[in-house]
Amino acid sequence: MTTREFHFSIDRGGTFTDVFAQVPDGKGGSAYKVLKLLSEDPSNYPDAPREGIRRVLEQVTGSSHPRHAPLDTSRIASIRMGTTVATNALLERAGERTALVVTAGLRDLLHIGNQSRPNIFDLRIASPQPLYEAVVEVDEAVMLPLGTEPGPRNGPTPQLNPSIPCPGKRVVGTTGEEVCVRKEPDLQRLEQDLQAVLASGINSIAVVLKHAAIYPEHEKLVGQLASKMGFKQVRRAV
């Protein structure tokens, strides 16, 4: 039976990829290998982390591991990998052009945020620009009716809460709580709005609808429509 003795820890950065490997020393103990590669070097290898693992395996075992053949992982015990690529893309605004799809009336919610100010008396507040380039509002509404039991939603004295009727259908959410669907999403109008986004060259959308954590059905409908229309990246909140 093959013993799994190789442990890899890899940091995949935007410029360099660092590989730290714990390998067998041939005497029953362990030795360590360190390797630095260019993160992007397509003329020599398709993927830097994989190339680092390949080189270490080949060097230590003495066996050939062809660059374009599947790696023999029978002796690998663990691979731990971290990357700053996504962080760099956010900081540099170098990611895919994206549109935000949100419940009607909440288009500015992420831009407003929680209004935290590091310097509360600063008269010139530099607010970072949002990551999304365009906003599409979905004409839909989900309400969480108040119940009769004390709790985080109903408060300590639910008997004092106003009684608000549900003008739509009542359904059960993912938490087992009752949800009121006041309005189904207007998919016909949404398709027209999304078509304009596609025409502008944006192929990636993030869907964030109100109360989707408890009732995700509307987000699913929006996601299905967007995928059918040809958006390459469709990410829902849930």
Number of C-alpha atoms within 10 A of each C-alpha: 4 7 9 14 16 23 18 22 18 23 18 21 18 16 11 14 20 19 24 19 22 18 22 17 12 10 7 6 9 13 13 13 13 14 14 16 16 17 21 16 11 10 6 10 16 14 13 23 23 15 19 23 25 19 15 22 22 14 13 15 13 9 9 11 18 11 14 9 7 10 14 10 13 12 15 17 13 15 13 11 13 11 13 13 14 13 13 14 13 13 10 9 14 11 14 16 15 20 22 21 26 23 22 15 11 16 17 11 10 13 15 11 8 8 8 8 11 8 9 8 8 9 7 7 11 8 10 7 9 13 18 18 14 16 19 19 20 27 16 19 18 23 18 18 16 20 16 12 13 13 11 7 12 16 15 11 11 15 14 10 12 8 10 8 9 14 11 15 12 16 13 12 18 13 10 9 14 18 23 20 20 16 15 16 21 12 17 9 13 19 16 10 15 24 16 13 21 17 9 10 10 20 19 21 29 18 24 23 25 19 17 19 15 18 25 18 15 25 26 15 13 23 21 12 18 23 14 10 13 13 18 13 15 19 15 16 12 14
